[in-house]
Amino acid sequence: MNYPRFFGEIALLISIPFILTAETYKLSSPNESLLVEINTAPSLSFSIFSGESIVLERAEIALTLEGVGTLGKDATVEATVESSKDRILEPRIARRTSKIHDVFNSLSIEFKKGFNLEFRAYDEGVAYRFGTAFPGSARVTFEQIDLKFPENTMSYFPQEESIISHNERIYPYLSLNDLSSEDFCTLPVMMVPENGPKVLFSEADLLDYPALYMKGGEGNRLSAKHPAYVLKAVPQPGGEDRNEIIEETADYIARTEGSRSFPWRVFIIGDDAVFLENELVYQLSSECALEDTSWIKPGVVAWDWYNANNIFGVDFKSGVNTETYKYYIDFAAEYQLDYIILDEGWTETTTKIDAPCPEMNVQEIINYGKEKGVDVILWALWGPIAKNREVLFPLYEKWGAAGVKIDFMQRSDQEMVNFYTETAKLAAKHKLLVDYHGAFKPAGLRRLYPNVINYEGVKGMENNKWSADITPTHNVTIPFTRMAVGPIDYTPGAMVNKHLVNHNISFERPESLGTRAHEVAKYFIFDSPLQMLCDTPSVYRKEAETTAYLAQIPTTWDETKVLAAAIAEYALVARRKGDMWYVGAMTNEKGPRDLAIDWSFLGEGSFKAEIYQDGVNVERYAQDYRLTTSTLDTSKTMQIHLGTGGGWSAIIKPQLK
């Protein structure tokens, strides 16, 4: 079925206000590359097709409400509404692009029982959600999502061990058919069929509802798994300040309004490049609730915790003290960085966070930073924030803090989802940025409250302190999986870079896996409006050439183009900020790799490139690099070489004639 497309907010509406006899409906994407076939009887199900390929063989869906029953079983269609939209969205805080082309066709099916089911088809994917219209409150006891994929479908499956989780996972490549109902994963999860495009499944507009997990099952199936509504949680002995034991849960997953729209279930569909370019989770989420966002400032942070405050060559003892953080501020000011973070240790205790420890004069540090043009973000556990944010946030605002880094949530039940929303709202009132660490993945809140500037929910650099999990393969997997749904607080910037054969695990002196040029390229490829420099300022000053190069890289972008990409193998991405381009490439540790860059996307003119690449001896010494400058011939294709676990990047400036 073809749908007309309109520019602006005008939509085509077709309403059928009588009971239909048809039980099957079809919805195509604007370019007709994707087709959704929806069946409403005897239960709700749908399939997704891409050309001749079956993307999703069958999805069975329903929503069960206490006292109402199961919405989707033996339901009678009352009307349908079809529409199309073609508009430009301009995010308050850009991530991959400053202008998002939001174009889709939609179908809303209204049912006689007091609910509706809405589908949207984009060229990059498909989404659906339930809506209800019942008086008063409602309790959701179960949401059915049973997805059957084609035979021999593989998955990058971020398997969890517990529903109590930071959602920091690796992405093993597993067969869906080998997963049992005991195997479950956080979202997003990617499916790789034998034929046809890849599919990444996640959710958007997650508000007042628990986050979604998916579990395995027989016959290439994944099914929904939700955390139950928490009735009682108690501190865990030995980790009382941050870990909890859930002692009692309800027999429902959500207690919410009876009249509402539920979260979108999102299928991002396409070749590998789609996952590095799309913004579907943002497009499907609630519009910004803030009138003034001018105070929200993306930027680069000199961060302390990864490097354990190992500064040297100074005349004071380094640690969690005022002198050390003034040193961080001096470094940040020297390289025109925007922020420092006072991470764990700055408070009197981890639960008494309205006063600093005796060694820290936080007001003096914040004032010193303002003199130098560097703002301060404060770390805190979520529990004390939840109990006392109405007092703490005005206090932090009075001190002059720029934001809060909130950590160790580890839960994603309805109460915790609401904590994210309520905290973001109150933080915005007091002009505080929010960086959710120890968090589940982004699911739309950053559009509603753009002061939510970053999320962790990713297995990032800090794991170098206790493991060798952060491999180059992992680094070229997460841009296609976790990062496809929102920015990642991965915290790059290690200046000690090793190949696995000589990598050491050290909590106090961590080392990264991959080459120095691989590490630098993360700043070009990883989305993070609040980006970290994780190593010690003393090391960055020793590595002044690299630091000066890193300090030039923006954290938000006007345009993103994927030049070449293959999940778990390599990524080559070009970003534009104003009239400058930033191109980065990373590869896995399977061996050296050669890639080609067609510079035609730069357009006409003369361009000068500052190129950071693996050195000649990088196979033996991962920190070997070369920094060169050259004029680009945009009429020719450039061949670039990446070492094992290597990288390549270029900062490109147009030259005036």
N, C-alpha and C positions, 0 to 999 in steps of 0.2 A: 504494500500500500504506500502510495506517495503522499507526502504532506507538504502543503505550501510553507514557505519560510518568509518571515517578516522581520524587518529591522526595528529596533527599539522595543518598546514594551507591548506592542500590539500583538495579540494572539488570536489564532483561529479557534473558535469554539463551536463544537457540535454537541448539543444536548439532546438526549433521547429520553423524554420524561415518562416512558411507559415500560412495562415489563418486557424484556427482550426474550426471544426464544433461542437466540444464538448463545452458545456456550464457549465459543472460541473467538479470541480477538488477536489482532496482529498489530505490532508497532515496529516501525523501522527507524533507524537512525537517520539524521538529515542527509547524509551521503549514501544511504541505503546499504552501507557495508555490514550493518548488524540488523538482525531481525529477532524480535521477541514474539513468541507465540504463547498466549495465555489461555488457560482453560479454567472455567469457573464451576464445573460440575463433574463428578459429585463432590469434589473438593478443589481447593485452589492449587493450581500448579502452573508452571511455565517452563519453556525451553528457550535457549538462545542459540542463534545460528550466525555464522560469519561466512558468507558465500556458500560454498558447498560443504563447509565444515560445521560439525556440531560443537559448539563451545560448551554448552551445559545441556546434558541430555534431558534432565528433568529436575525441577525443584518443586518440592511440596511444602507449602507454607500455611500457617494458621496462627491465631492468637487466642489464648484461652483466658477469660476473665472470670473471676470468682462471682457467682450469682448470675452471670450472663450466659456462660457456655463458650463453646469454641467457635470463633469467628472464622469462617472459611469452610465449614462442613455444611453441605446441603443449603448453601446460601443462594438467595434469589437476587438476580441483578435487577436493579430498578432504573438505572440510567448510566450513560457513559458520557464523559466529556473529553474531547480530544483538543490538544492545543500545540502550538509551536512557538518557540522563542528564539530570537537572535539578538543578542545584546553584548555590550562590552562592560565587564566589571573591572573596577579599579580598586584593588585591595588597599586598605589603609596602610598596611605594612606588607610590601611586596616580598615574595619569596623567589619564585622563578621568573616572574614577569610582572611588569607594572600594569599591564592590560590583559585581562583574560577574556577570550572570545567564548562566551557562554551561549551555545546554540544546542537546542535539543527539541525533540518531539515528545509529547507526553500523552498518557491515557489514564484517566481516573475512572475507576469502575465503582459506582455507588450501589450498595447492597441494601436490601429491604430491612435487614436486621439492625441497621443503625451504625454501619461502618463503611469505610471505603478503602480501596486499594489503588495506589497511584504508582505508575511506572513512568520512568523517563529513559529515553534512548538518546545517547550521545554518540558521536563518531568514535569516541574513545572508551565507551562502556555503557553499562545499563545499571539502573538503580530502581528499587521499589521500597515503598513503606506503607504501613497501615495507618489509618486515621479512624478515630472513634468519636461518637457524639452521644454520650450517655451523661445524665445528670450526676452531680456530686463526684465522689471519689471512686476509684476502682482499684482492684488488686489483680495484677497479672500473675497467674500461676504458671504459665508456660508459653513460650513462643516456639513454634515449630519452624525449623529451617532444615530441610533435608535435601542436600544437593547431590545429585548423581552425575558424575562426569564420565566421558567416554572411556572405553577399555584402555588399559595401559597408560593411564594418566599418571605422570610423576608430580611431585610437589616439593617446593622449598618450604619445609614444614617446621616452624619455630616451636618445637615441642616444649611443653611445660611439665614440671614435676608437681606443681601445686597451684591452686587457684590464688594462694597468697604469694604474690610474685611482683618483682620489679619489671617484668616483661622484657628482660634483657637476654635475648636468645641468639644462638647461632642458627643457621638455616640449612640443616642437612637435607640432602636430595634423596627423597624416599618415594617409593611407590604407594599411591593411595590404597591400592589393593592389599598392601601388607599392614595397614594400620588397623588396630582393634578399637573397640569402643572405650578402652582404657587410655588410649593415646589421644591427647588433646593439645591444642596449640593456641597461642595468642594470635591476634590479628595485627597486621595483614598476613595472609597466607597466599602463596602463589601456586597455581596449577600449570603444568606443562604437558599438554596432550601430545599424542603421537603425531597428529595432524592438526593444522589450524593454529590460531593465535594463542598466546599465553593469557592467563586470567589471574588477576590479583583480587582477592575478596577482602573487603573491610566494611566499615560503617561510617556514617556521617550524621551530623546534627544530634549527637549523643547528649541528651539533656534529661535529667530526672528519670533515669533508667539505667540498669546495670550494663556494663560493657559486655561484649559478645566474645566468646571463645568458640572453637569448633573442634569436634572430636571425630575420630575415625569410625568406620563401620564396614560392613561387607559390601563388596561390589563397587569399588571406586566412589564411596560415599563419604561426605562430611555432614555432620549434624550439629545443631546449635547446643551450646552449653553456657548457661548463665550462672553467675554467683547468686546464691540465695540472698534474700533480704536479711541483714544482720540485726539480730535482737540483742546480742550481748557479745562484746569483745573485751578481753582482759590482757594486761601486759604479760609478755612471755618472760618467765624467770631467766635472769642472766642478760636480758636485752630489753629491760623494762622501758627504757626511754624511747624505743623505736619499733620493736617487734610486738606483734599481737597474736593471741590465740583466739579464734572464733569459737566461743563456747555454745552459742545458741543461734539458730537461724529459723526463719519463718518457713511456711510451706508455700510461699509465693516469692517471686523475684522482684516485684515492684509494687509500691503503694503510691498511686499517682492520680492525676485528674482523669475523670471519666470522658472528658471531651478534649482530645489532643491529637497531635500528629506524633507518631513514634519514629525512632531513628531510621534513617535510610540504610538499606543493605546494598552495598556498592560492589559492582563487578567492573574493574578496570581491564580492558581487553585490547590486545594489539601486539605489535612486535616489541622488541626490547626497548626501543626508543620511547615508546608511549609512556613507560613507567618513569622515565626521567624528565618528561615534559608536562604531564597532565596535572591538573589542579581540581579533579572531580570532587574530592572530599570538601574542599573549600567552596566550590560552586554549589554544592548540595546543602550547605549549612546556613544557619540563621544569619540574617544581615546584622551589621555592626550596631551595637546598642549605645555606643558612645558618640556624642556630638563632636567633642574636641579630642583629636588624637595627635595633635601637633607635638605634644610633650613626649610621645613614645619614640625613642631613639634607638634604632639598631646600632650595633657596633661590635668592637673587638675588646676582649677582656683579658687582662693579665691575671691568670688564675693560679692559686697557691697549692691546692690539695694534692694534685698529681705529683708535684715535685717535692712535696714534704718540706717546703720552705728551705730548700738546700741552696741558700745564697752564700756567696763567699767573696773574699777580697774586700771585706768591710771591717769597720772598727767596733762593731757591736755583735753580740751573740744573736744569731738568727733564730726565729721561732715565731710563735703566736704572740707578738708584741708590737707596740706602736712603731718602733724603729724599723722593723721588717716591712710593715705595710706602707710606711712612707717611702721606703726603697722601691717597692712595687709601683707606687704612684710616680716616683721620679722616672722610673723606666718607662711607664706608660706615657707620660708626658713627653719624654724624649722621642718616642716613636709615634706620637699623636694617636695613641690608643684611647678608647673611650671610657673604659671601666676597669676597676679591680673588683674582685669578690673577696669578702671575708668569709672563708668557709668554716667548717666545724672547728670549734675551739674558742671563738671570739667572745662567747657569752659566759656568764657566771657559771651556769651549768647548761646542759643540752635541753633542759626543761624550763629553766628560768632564763628567758630570752629577752627580758626587758632591761637588762643591765649587762655591761661587758665584764670580762674577767679582769683581775687586778692588773695584769700586764698590758691591757689594751685601753687606750683612751679613744673610743670610737668617735666622739664628737671632734676631737683634734684631728683624727685621720680624715674624716669627711670634710672638715673645713680646709685641711691641707690639700685634699684632692680638688676642691672647688677652685682654690687659688691656682692650681696647675691645669685646670680644665679636664679633670678626671673624676668621674662619678663612682660611687661605692654601692655595691649590691651586697645584701646581708643574707647569709645562709641560715636556715632554720628547719627543724623537724616539723612535720605536718601536725602532730598532736598538739603541741603548745599553741600553734597558730590557730587550729580549730577551736581550742578552748578560749582563746583570748584575743582574737584578731581585731575586735572592736576597740581594744585598748592599744594593741601593739602597732597597728598600721598608722594611726595618728601620731604615735610616738616616733616611729621610723620616719614619717614625713617631717615631723618637727626637727629631727636630727639632720635632715637633708639627704637621707638615703635615696637612691634612685630606684631600688627594687628589692625583691626578695627571691632567693633561690630556695624552693621548698622541697624537702627530701623525704624519702622513706615511706611513701604512701602504701605501696605494696598491695593494695586492694583495689578492686574495680567494681564493687557492688554499688547499688543505688546510692547509699549514703556517701560513698567516696566520690562518685561522679558528681553529686550535689556539692560536696566540699570544693571540688575544682571550680565549679560555676560560682558559688557564693564567694569564694576567696578572690577570684578574678574580679568580680563585680566590686567588692569592697576595696580591693587594691587599686582599681581604676579611680575610685572616688578620691583616693589619697595620692594619686599620680605615682603609683608604684608599678614597675615592671614585674612580671612573674615568670620565673624559669622553673618549670615543673621537672624536678629530678626524681629518680626513684618512682617513675610514673608510667602509666599505660600510654599507648600511642595517641597521637593527635586524632581527634574525631570531630573537628568543627568548631571547638570553643575559641580558637584563635581568630576566627572571623567575627564571632559575636563580641568578644573582648580582645581586641588586638594587642592589649598590654600583656597578654599571654604570649610571650615572644619566643619561647622555645620549650621543647619537651625532650626528655631523655627517652625512656622506653626503647633503648637500643644498647646492644653490647658494644661499648665504646672503649676509648683509650685507657680508662682507669683500670681495666682488667689486666693491663700489662703489669700491674703491681703484684698480681698473684697468679697469673696464668700465661700461656702462650696461645690463647684463643683468637687474638686479634691478628689474624693472618691477612696477607694481601688478598687471598680469595674471599675472606669475609668482607674485606673492605670494598670489593667489587661485586658483592652480592647485595649488601644493604641499600645501595642507591636504587635498586630495582624493586625492593621489597618494602622494608620499613619506611624508607625516605619517600616512597611514592605517595604516602598519605599525609606527609607533613614534615616540618624541619626536625633535625636530630641534634641533640646536645651530646655529640660524640666526643668533643674536647680534644682536637688534634694539636699537633705542634711539637712532638718529641724531637729533640736534637741528638739523642743517642739512638742510632738506627742500626739494626742487625739483621743478618740472615739467620734462619732458624738454627743452622749448624753452630753458631756461636752466640745465640741469644741467652741471656740470663734473666731469671725471674727475681725481682727484688722490689719489696714494698717501698723502701726508702729511695732507691735509685733505679726507677723503671726504665726499660728499653723497649722501643717499638720494633715490630717485624716489618720488613720491607726497606726499600732504599730511602735516602734522604729526599730524593726527587719525588718518590711516591708519597712521602709524608707531606711535602709542600703542595702536591697536586690535590690533596684532600680539600684545601681551601677553595679550590676552583669547582670541585664536584659535589661536595657535601653541602646541603642546604642548612643554614644556621644563621638566622638574623642576629642572634647573640652568639658570636663565635669566640672560642677560647684560644689563647696561647698557653698551653698547659705546662711548658717547661719553666725552669727557673730564670728570672731576669739576668742572673749572673752568666748563665750559659748563653742566653740570647745575645748578651753584649759581646761575648767571645765570638759568637757566630754572627757578627754584625751584618755581613753581606746578605745572609739568608734572612735575618730579621728585617732588614730594610726592604727586602723584596716582599715578605709577607705583609708588612705594614701597609702596602699599597692596595691590598685586595679588599674590595667591598664585601659586605655581608648580605646585601639584597641586590636584586637584579631587575633590569628592565626587559630583558629578553634572554631566552635560553634556547639553544639549538644543539641537538645531539648529532654529532658527526659520525660516530661509529659506536656500537655498543653490543655486548653479549654478556648476559648475566653470569656471574661467577668467573668471568674471563677478563673482560676489559671494559673501559668506558672512556670515550673521548667526547668532551662537552665544551661548547663555546657559550660564554655568557657576555651580555652587553650591559654596561652601565654608562649612560650618557653616550658619548661618542667613542668610548674605549671598549675594547674586547679583551676578555680573559679566557684563555683556552687551557684546559687541563686534561691530562690522560693518566690513567692508572691501569696496571695489569696485575695478574695473579702471580703466584710463585712457581708456576709450572715450567718456566723458562723465559728467555728473552722474547720480545715481540716487536715486530715492525708494523707501523700504522701509517696511513697516508692522510694528509690534510688537504682538502680542496679549499683554497682561500676565497673562492668566488663570493661567499656570503658577506665578505667585507665590502663588496661594491667597488666602485672606481676610486682611484686615488693612490697615494703613497702612504705606506704604513711601516712604522718601526716597531720591532718586537724585541722585548727583553726576555730571553729564553733560559729557563732553568731545567737542566736535564741530567740524566745519569752520566757519571764520569766514565772514562775509559776502563778503569779498574774496579767498577762497581760490583762485578761478580765476586770479587774477593773481599772488598771493603764497601759495605752498604752506604757509608756516608760520603762516598766519592761523588762529586757533582761538578757540573760546569755551568757557569752563568755567563752568557754571551749576549751580544746585541747585534741584530741584523735588520736590513731592510727587506721586506717581503715582496716577492714577485707574485702578485695575486693572479697572474695568468697561468701559473704553474702549480702543480701539486707538490707538496713537500713531504718527503719521507722522514719519519721520525723513528728513533730506536729507543725502546724501553728495556732496561735490564730485567733480570729475574726479580719479581716483586717490585718492579720499577715504576717510574713516573716521568712525566714531562709536562711543562707548563709554559705559558707565554703571556706577558702583559703587552697589549698591542695598542699603540697610539697612532692616530692619523697625523701625518706630517703636513704642515702648511706649505703651499707652493710658493 
